[in-house]
Amino acid sequence: MEFEIEEFNPKEVSDEFWEGYFEFTEANFKFHNPDDPLPNRETSIQRQKLDQPHYLFKRYLGKTPDNKIIGLGGFGTTLDTSPEYETNKHLCNINIAILRDYWRQGLGTSLLARLVQEAQTHGKSVIETGTNHDSGRAFLKKYGATLSIEGAENRLELEDVDWDMMQSWVDEGKKRAEGVTIESFYECPEEILDEFTEMFTESANMAPLGDIEYRINIDGKLRRDHEKHIKKSGYTHYTLISREKDGRISGMTEIFYDPSNGYKIFQELTGVRPEFRGKGLGKWLKAHMILHLRDTYPDVERIITGNAEVNAPMLSINKRMGYKKYKGGEGYKFIVEDIAKRLGL
């Protein structure tokens, strides 16, 4: 099959470009998410034109001779302006998507080669990626990728929630953790910024990560940069924290809401510091959050989250809440030197 690969910059393409682009992305989205409504096009364009703070991202298209987009590849890596750079400077992340009718015709391999060349150009030694489909698993294994972690996308339909149980978790939390209070914010208050980012970093890196090498390291400036980016993107980012009698932050949970796709909410990080575990704080925080979502976002139908398959404590809470596995997914990684040899680069 004939095809060509070209880099594209969302800020520089014509208005006409987007129609063909969305023909590709929407077909790919429906293949992987057949029951979900399509994302809003205007919002997608707006977000693609935004620069991610302290992160380099490059995009490549696979196109037929008649200019039909049939594949997409992405390369990303942390910039040296980020506090996360020093720990992760050897790493990059890639993604590849090909329309179903064009699988196994060489485009995926060509996109992979282009992305590996980017890794070489930027001096990276490890590539991290992932997949949630058998074709992706076969492709990655063919080229020598090793499994980093097994996980899943889990979904909770709000119509299935036992609201009385959620309220009981809140009531129980107040009794077991006497003197602890729950606070909320959209933007982290300045007076707790350093403590919160330290706690966030600790919680993110204590979650089961398998052989994933990327490590979170959020400081106050990076948090503020992320908040500005999230606001420009149109998302609502809402966080709950638990505070002990002495004021220390002991736990947190956060969600992202996209008004342009208002039927769903993404549940992100939940964490409790080790010295404060055993008091039901995780259950209390998640129950408090879901009660808030019910009362604040009446049009939301489901909550989506991702979990490592080895994260037993969180999976236990989620199962009791009513989350069900929607699809599995895994993280993989390549050693750049090895994959370059396989591809003759």
Contacts in CASP RR format, 6 or more apart in sequence:
PFRMAT RR
TARGET T0000
AUTHOR 0000-0000-0000
METHOD contacts of the structure
MODEL  1
MEFEIEEFNPKEVSDEFWEGYFEFTEANFKFHNPDDPLPNRETSIQRQKL
DQPHYLFKRYLGKTPDNKIIGLGGFGTTLDTSPEYETNKHLCNINIAILR
DYWRQGLGTSLLARLVQEAQTHGKSVIETGTNHDSGRAFLKKYGATLSIE
GAENRLELEDVDWDMMQSWVDEGKKRAEGVTIESFYECPEEILDEFTEMF
TESANMAPLGDIEYRINIDGKLRRDHEKHIKKSGYTHYTLISREKDGRIS
GMTEIFYDPSNGYKIFQELTGVRPEFRGKGLGKWLKAHMILHLRDTYPDV
ERIITGNAEVNAPMLSINKRMGYKKYKGGEGYKFIVEDIAKRLGL
1 64 0 8 1.000
1 102 0 8 1.000
1 105 0 8 1.000
1 106 0 8 1.000
1 107 0 8 1.000
2 64 0 8 1.000
2 65 0 8 1.000
3 62 0 8 1.000
3 63 0 8 1.000
3 64 0 8 1.000
3 65 0 8 1.000
3 70 0 8 1.000
3 105 0 8 1.000
3 107 0 8 1.000
3 110 0 8 1.000
4 62 0 8 1.000
4 63 0 8 1.000
4 65 0 8 1.000
5 60 0 8 1.000
5 61 0 8 1.000
5 62 0 8 1.000
5 63 0 8 1.000
5 110 0 8 1.000
5 111 0 8 1.000
5 114 0 8 1.000
6 60 0 8 1.000
6 61 0 8 1.000
6 62 0 8 1.000
6 63 0 8 1.000
7 58 0 8 1.000
7 59 0 8 1.000
7 60 0 8 1.000
7 61 0 8 1.000
8 17 0 8 1.000
8 59 0 8 1.000
8 60 0 8 1.000
8 61 0 8 1.000
9 59 0 8 1.000
10 45 0 8 1.000
10 48 0 8 1.000
10 49 0 8 1.000
10 59 0 8 1.000
11 49 0 8 1.000
13 21 0 8 1.000
18 41 0 8 1.000
18 45 0 8 1.000
20 68 0 8 1.000
20 69 0 8 1.000
21 69 0 8 1.000
22 41 0 8 1.000
22 44 0 8 1.000
23 68 0 8 1.000
23 69 0 8 1.000
24 69 0 8 1.000
24 70 0 8 1.000
24 71 0 8 1.000
24 72 0 8 1.000
24 99 0 8 1.000
25 44 0 8 1.000
25 72 0 8 1.000
26 38 0 8 1.000
27 99 0 8 1.000
27 100 0 8 1.000
28 72 0 8 1.000
28 97 0 8 1.000
28 99 0 8 1.000
29 36 0 8 1.000
29 38 0 8 1.000
29 39 0 8 1.000
30 38 0 8 1.000
31 100 0 8 1.000
32 132 0 8 1.000
32 133 0 8 1.000
36 264 0 8 1.000
37 261 0 8 1.000
37 263 0 8 1.000
39 260 0 8 1.000
39 261 0 8 1.000
40 260 0 8 1.000
40 261 0 8 1.000
42 260 0 8 1.000
43 234 0 8 1.000
43 258 0 8 1.000
43 260 0 8 1.000
43 261 0 8 1.000
46 233 0 8 1.000
47 233 0 8 1.000
50 229 0 8 1.000
50 232 0 8 1.000
50 233 0 8 1.000
52 229 0 8 1.000
53 82 0 8 1.000
53 222 0 8 1.000
53 225 0 8 1.000
53 226 0 8 1.000
53 228 0 8 1.000
53 229 0 8 1.000
54 78 0 8 1.000
54 79 0 8 1.000
54 81 0 8 1.000
54 82 0 8 1.000
54 84 0 8 1.000
54 85 0 8 1.000
54 222 0 8 1.000
54 225 0 8 1.000
55 76 0 8 1.000
55 77 0 8 1.000
55 78 0 8 1.000
55 79 0 8 1.000
55 82 0 8 1.000
56 75 0 8 1.000
56 76 0 8 1.000
56 77 0 8 1.000
56 78 0 8 1.000
56 79 0 8 1.000
56 122 0 8 1.000
57 74 0 8 1.000
57 75 0 8 1.000
57 76 0 8 1.000
58 74 0 8 1.000
58 75 0 8 1.000
58 76 0 8 1.000
58 118 0 8 1.000
59 72 0 8 1.000
59 73 0 8 1.000
59 74 0 8 1.000
60 72 0 8 1.000
60 73 0 8 1.000
60 74 0 8 1.000
60 75 0 8 1.000
60 111 0 8 1.000
60 114 0 8 1.000
60 115 0 8 1.000
61 69 0 8 1.000
61 71 0 8 1.000
61 72 0 8 1.000
61 73 0 8 1.000
62 69 0 8 1.000
62 70 0 8 1.000
62 71 0 8 1.000
62 72 0 8 1.000
62 107 0 8 1.000
62 111 0 8 1.000
63 69 0 8 1.000
63 70 0 8 1.000
63 71 0 8 1.000
64 70 0 8 1.000
70 98 0 8 1.000
70 99 0 8 1.000
70 101 0 8 1.000
70 102 0 8 1.000
70 107 0 8 1.000
71 96 0 8 1.000
71 97 0 8 1.000
71 98 0 8 1.000
71 99 0 8 1.000
71 102 0 8 1.000
71 107 0 8 1.000
71 108 0 8 1.000
71 111 0 8 1.000
72 95 0 8 1.000
72 96 0 8 1.000
72 97 0 8 1.000
72 111 0 8 1.000
73 94 0 8 1.000
73 95 0 8 1.000
73 96 0 8 1.000
73 97 0 8 1.000
73 111 0 8 1.000
73 114 0 8 1.000
73 115 0 8 1.000
74 94 0 8 1.000
74 95 0 8 1.000
74 96 0 8 1.000
74 115 0 8 1.000
75 92 0 8 1.000
75 93 0 8 1.000
75 94 0 8 1.000
75 115 0 8 1.000
75 118 0 8 1.000
75 119 0 8 1.000
76 92 0 8 1.000
76 93 0 8 1.000
76 94 0 8 1.000
77 91 0 8 1.000
77 92 0 8 1.000
77 93 0 8 1.000
77 122 0 8 1.000
77 124 0 8 1.000
78 84 0 8 1.000
78 85 0 8 1.000
78 88 0 8 1.000
78 89 0 8 1.000
78 91 0 8 1.000
79 85 0 8 1.000
80 89 0 8 1.000
82 222 0 8 1.000
83 217 0 8 1.000
83 218 0 8 1.000
83 219 0 8 1.000
83 221 0 8 1.000
83 222 0 8 1.000
84 215 0 8 1.000
84 216 0 8 1.000
84 217 0 8 1.000
84 218 0 8 1.000
84 222 0 8 1.000
87 215 0 8 1.000
87 217 0 8 1.000
88 213 0 8 1.000
88 214 0 8 1.000
88 215 0 8 1.000
90 124 0 8 1.000
90 125 0 8 1.000
90 126 0 8 1.000
90 213 0 8 1.000
91 124 0 8 1.000
91 126 0 8 1.000
91 127 0 8 1.000
91 128 0 8 1.000
91 213 0 8 1.000
91 214 0 8 1.000
92 118 0 8 1.000
92 119 0 8 1.000
92 122 0 8 1.000
92 124 0 8 1.000
92 126 0 8 1.000
92 127 0 8 1.000
92 128 0 8 1.000
93 127 0 8 1.000
93 128 0 8 1.000
93 129 0 8 1.000
93 214 0 8 1.000
94 112 0 8 1.000
94 115 0 8 1.000
94 119 0 8 1.000
94 127 0 8 1.000
94 128 0 8 1.000
94 129 0 8 1.000
95 129 0 8 1.000
95 130 0 8 1.000
96 108 0 8 1.000
96 111 0 8 1.000
96 112 0 8 1.000
96 115 0 8 1.000
96 129 0 8 1.000
96 139 0 8 1.000
98 107 0 8 1.000
98 108 0 8 1.000
98 111 0 8 1.000
103 135 0 8 1.000
108 139 0 8 1.000
109 143 0 8 1.000
109 343 0 8 1.000
112 143 0 8 1.000
112 339 0 8 1.000
112 343 0 8 1.000
113 343 0 8 1.000
113 345 0 8 1.000
115 127 0 8 1.000
116 127 0 8 1.000
116 334 0 8 1.000
116 336 0 8 1.000
116 339 0 8 1.000
116 340 0 8 1.000
116 343 0 8 1.000
116 345 0 8 1.000
117 345 0 8 1.000
119 127 0 8 1.000
119 336 0 8 1.000
120 336 0 8 1.000
120 340 0 8 1.000
120 345 0 8 1.000
123 336 0 8 1.000
124 336 0 8 1.000
125 335 0 8 1.000
125 336 0 8 1.000
125 337 0 8 1.000
126 213 0 8 1.000
126 333 0 8 1.000
126 334 0 8 1.000
126 335 0 8 1.000
126 336 0 8 1.000
127 333 0 8 1.000
127 334 0 8 1.000
127 336 0 8 1.000
127 339 0 8 1.000
128 148 0 8 1.000
128 212 0 8 1.000
128 213 0 8 1.000
128 214 0 8 1.000
128 331 0 8 1.000
128 332 0 8 1.000
128 333 0 8 1.000
129 140 0 8 1.000
129 145 0 8 1.000
129 331 0 8 1.000
129 332 0 8 1.000
129 333 0 8 1.000
129 334 0 8 1.000
130 140 0 8 1.000
130 329 0 8 1.000
130 330 0 8 1.000
130 331 0 8 1.000
130 332 0 8 1.000
131 137 0 8 1.000
131 139 0 8 1.000
131 140 0 8 1.000
131 329 0 8 1.000
131 330 0 8 1.000
131 331 0 8 1.000
131 332 0 8 1.000
132 153 0 8 1.000
132 327 0 8 1.000
132 328 0 8 1.000
132 329 0 8 1.000
132 330 0 8 1.000
137 330 0 8 1.000
140 332 0 8 1.000
143 334 0 8 1.000
143 339 0 8 1.000
143 342 0 8 1.000
143 343 0 8 1.000
144 334 0 8 1.000
144 338 0 8 1.000
144 339 0 8 1.000
144 342 0 8 1.000
145 332 0 8 1.000
145 333 0 8 1.000
145 334 0 8 1.000
145 339 0 8 1.000
146 211 0 8 1.000
146 332 0 8 1.000
146 333 0 8 1.000
146 334 0 8 1.000
147 211 0 8 1.000
147 330 0 8 1.000
147 331 0 8 1.000
147 332 0 8 1.000
148 210 0 8 1.000
148 211 0 8 1.000
148 212 0 8 1.000
148 213 0 8 1.000
148 330 0 8 1.000
148 331 0 8 1.000
148 332 0 8 1.000
148 333 0 8 1.000
149 208 0 8 1.000
149 209 0 8 1.000
149 210 0 8 1.000
149 211 0 8 1.000
149 212 0 8 1.000
149 308 0 8 1.000
149 310 0 8 1.000
149 330 0 8 1.000
149 331 0 8 1.000
150 308 0 8 1.000
150 309 0 8 1.000
150 310 0 8 1.000
150 328 0 8 1.000
150 329 0 8 1.000
150 330 0 8 1.000
150 331 0 8 1.000
151 306 0 8 1.000
151 307 0 8 1.000
151 308 0 8 1.000
151 309 0 8 1.000
151 328 0 8 1.000
151 329 0 8 1.000
151 330 0 8 1.000
151 331 0 8 1.000
152 306 0 8 1.000
152 307 0 8 1.000
152 309 0 8 1.000
152 325 0 8 1.000
152 326 0 8 1.000
152 327 0 8 1.000
152 328 0 8 1.000
152 329 0 8 1.000
153 304 0 8 1.000
153 305 0 8 1.000
153 306 0 8 1.000
153 325 0 8 1.000
153 326 0 8 1.000
153 327 0 8 1.000
153 328 0 8 1.000
153 329 0 8 1.000
154 304 0 8 1.000
154 305 0 8 1.000
154 306 0 8 1.000
154 307 0 8 1.000
154 318 0 8 1.000
154 323 0 8 1.000
154 324 0 8 1.000
154 325 0 8 1.000
154 326 0 8 1.000
155 302 0 8 1.000
155 303 0 8 1.000
155 304 0 8 1.000
155 305 0 8 1.000
155 323 0 8 1.000
155 324 0 8 1.000
155 326 0 8 1.000
156 302 0 8 1.000
156 303 0 8 1.000
156 304 0 8 1.000
156 305 0 8 1.000
156 318 0 8 1.000
156 321 0 8 1.000
156 322 0 8 1.000
156 323 0 8 1.000
156 324 0 8 1.000
157 301 0 8 1.000
157 302 0 8 1.000
158 293 0 8 1.000
158 294 0 8 1.000
158 300 0 8 1.000
158 301 0 8 1.000
158 302 0 8 1.000
158 303 0 8 1.000
159 301 0 8 1.000
160 322 0 8 1.000
161 290 0 8 1.000
161 294 0 8 1.000
161 321 0 8 1.000
161 322 0 8 1.000
162 322 0 8 1.000
163 291 0 8 1.000
163 294 0 8 1.000
165 320 0 8 1.000
166 287 0 8 1.000
166 290 0 8 1.000
166 291 0 8 1.000
166 321 0 8 1.000
167 287 0 8 1.000
167 291 0 8 1.000
169 283 0 8 1.000
169 284 0 8 1.000
169 286 0 8 1.000
169 287 0 8 1.000
170 284 0 8 1.000
170 287 0 8 1.000
170 288 0 8 1.000
170 291 0 8 1.000
172 280 0 8 1.000
172 283 0 8 1.000
172 284 0 8 1.000
173 180 0 8 1.000
173 279 0 8 1.000
173 280 0 8 1.000
173 281 0 8 1.000
173 283 0 8 1.000
173 284 0 8 1.000
174 180 0 8 1.000
174 284 0 8 1.000
176 279 0 8 1.000
176 280 0 8 1.000
177 242 0 8 1.000
177 279 0 8 1.000
177 280 0 8 1.000
177 281 0 8 1.000
177 284 0 8 1.000
179 244 0 8 1.000
179 245 0 8 1.000
180 242 0 8 1.000
180 243 0 8 1.000
180 244 0 8 1.000
180 245 0 8 1.000
180 250 0 8 1.000
180 279 0 8 1.000
180 281 0 8 1.000
181 242 0 8 1.000
181 243 0 8 1.000
182 240 0 8 1.000
182 241 0 8 1.000
182 242 0 8 1.000
182 243 0 8 1.000
182 284 0 8 1.000
182 285 0 8 1.000
182 288 0 8 1.000
183 240 0 8 1.000
183 241 0 8 1.000
183 242 0 8 1.000
183 243 0 8 1.000
184 238 0 8 1.000
184 239 0 8 1.000
184 240 0 8 1.000
184 241 0 8 1.000
184 292 0 8 1.000
185 238 0 8 1.000
185 239 0 8 1.000
185 241 0 8 1.000
186 236 0 8 1.000
186 237 0 8 1.000
186 238 0 8 1.000
186 239 0 8 1.000
187 227 0 8 1.000
188 196 0 8 1.000
188 197 0 8 1.000
188 220 0 8 1.000
188 223 0 8 1.000
188 227 0 8 1.000
188 239 0 8 1.000
192 241 0 8 1.000
192 249 0 8 1.000
193 220 0 8 1.000
193 223 0 8 1.000
193 224 0 8 1.000
194 219 0 8 1.000
194 220 0 8 1.000
195 248 0 8 1.000
195 249 0 8 1.000
196 223 0 8 1.000
196 241 0 8 1.000
196 249 0 8 1.000
196 252 0 8 1.000
197 218 0 8 1.000
197 219 0 8 1.000
197 220 0 8 1.000
197 222 0 8 1.000
197 223 0 8 1.000
199 249 0 8 1.000
199 251 0 8 1.000
199 252 0 8 1.000
199 273 0 8 1.000
200 216 0 8 1.000
200 218 0 8 1.000
200 223 0 8 1.000
200 252 0 8 1.000
200 269 0 8 1.000
201 216 0 8 1.000
201 217 0 8 1.000
201 218 0 8 1.000
202 273 0 8 1.000
203 251 0 8 1.000
203 252 0 8 1.000
203 269 0 8 1.000
203 270 0 8 1.000
203 271 0 8 1.000
203 272 0 8 1.000
203 273 0 8 1.000
204 216 0 8 1.000
204 218 0 8 1.000
204 269 0 8 1.000
205 215 0 8 1.000
205 216 0 8 1.000
206 271 0 8 1.000
206 274 0 8 1.000
207 269 0 8 1.000
207 271 0 8 1.000
207 308 0 8 1.000
207 311 0 8 1.000
207 314 0 8 1.000
208 308 0 8 1.000
208 310 0 8 1.000
208 311 0 8 1.000
209 308 0 8 1.000
210 308 0 8 1.000
210 310 0 8 1.000
211 333 0 8 1.000
212 331 0 8 1.000
212 333 0 8 1.000
213 333 0 8 1.000
218 226 0 8 1.000
227 237 0 8 1.000
230 237 0 8 1.000
230 256 0 8 1.000
234 258 0 8 1.000
234 259 0 8 1.000
234 260 0 8 1.000
235 256 0 8 1.000
235 257 0 8 1.000
235 258 0 8 1.000
236 256 0 8 1.000
236 257 0 8 1.000
236 258 0 8 1.000
236 259 0 8 1.000
237 254 0 8 1.000
237 255 0 8 1.000
237 256 0 8 1.000
238 254 0 8 1.000
238 255 0 8 1.000
238 257 0 8 1.000
238 292 0 8 1.000
239 252 0 8 1.000
239 253 0 8 1.000
239 254 0 8 1.000
240 252 0 8 1.000
240 253 0 8 1.000
240 254 0 8 1.000
240 285 0 8 1.000
240 288 0 8 1.000
240 289 0 8 1.000
240 292 0 8 1.000
241 249 0 8 1.000
241 251 0 8 1.000
241 252 0 8 1.000
242 249 0 8 1.000
242 250 0 8 1.000
242 251 0 8 1.000
242 252 0 8 1.000
242 272 0 8 1.000
242 276 0 8 1.000
242 281 0 8 1.000
242 284 0 8 1.000
242 285 0 8 1.000
243 249 0 8 1.000
243 250 0 8 1.000
244 250 0 8 1.000
244 276 0 8 1.000
249 273 0 8 1.000
250 272 0 8 1.000
250 273 0 8 1.000
250 275 0 8 1.000
250 276 0 8 1.000
250 281 0 8 1.000
251 271 0 8 1.000
251 272 0 8 1.000
251 273 0 8 1.000
251 276 0 8 1.000
251 281 0 8 1.000
251 282 0 8 1.000
251 285 0 8 1.000
252 269 0 8 1.000
252 270 0 8 1.000
252 271 0 8 1.000
252 285 0 8 1.000
253 267 0 8 1.000
253 269 0 8 1.000
253 270 0 8 1.000
253 271 0 8 1.000
253 282 0 8 1.000
253 285 0 8 1.000
253 286 0 8 1.000
253 289 0 8 1.000
254 267 0 8 1.000
254 268 0 8 1.000
254 269 0 8 1.000
254 270 0 8 1.000
255 265 0 8 1.000
255 266 0 8 1.000
255 267 0 8 1.000
255 268 0 8 1.000
255 289 0 8 1.000
255 293 0 8 1.000
255 303 0 8 1.000
256 265 0 8 1.000
256 266 0 8 1.000
256 268 0 8 1.000
257 265 0 8 1.000
257 266 0 8 1.000
257 297 0 8 1.000
257 300 0 8 1.000
258 264 0 8 1.000
258 266 0 8 1.000
262 297 0 8 1.000
262 299 0 8 1.000
262 300 0 8 1.000
263 299 0 8 1.000
263 300 0 8 1.000
263 301 0 8 1.000
263 302 0 8 1.000
264 300 0 8 1.000
264 301 0 8 1.000
264 302 0 8 1.000
264 303 0 8 1.000
264 304 0 8 1.000
265 293 0 8 1.000
265 297 0 8 1.000
265 300 0 8 1.000
265 302 0 8 1.000
265 303 0 8 1.000
265 304 0 8 1.000
266 303 0 8 1.000
266 304 0 8 1.000
266 305 0 8 1.000
267 286 0 8 1.000
267 289 0 8 1.000
267 303 0 8 1.000
267 304 0 8 1.000
267 305 0 8 1.000
267 306 0 8 1.000
268 305 0 8 1.000
270 282 0 8 1.000
270 285 0 8 1.000
270 286 0 8 1.000
270 314 0 8 1.000
271 282 0 8 1.000
271 285 0 8 1.000
272 281 0 8 1.000
272 282 0 8 1.000
272 285 0 8 1.000
282 317 0 8 1.000
283 317 0 8 1.000
286 317 0 8 1.000
286 321 0 8 1.000
287 321 0 8 1.000
290 303 0 8 1.000
290 321 0 8 1.000
293 300 0 8 1.000
293 303 0 8 1.000
303 323 0 8 1.000
304 326 0 8 1.000
305 318 0 8 1.000
305 323 0 8 1.000
307 314 0 8 1.000
307 315 0 8 1.000
307 318 0 8 1.000
309 315 0 8 1.000
END
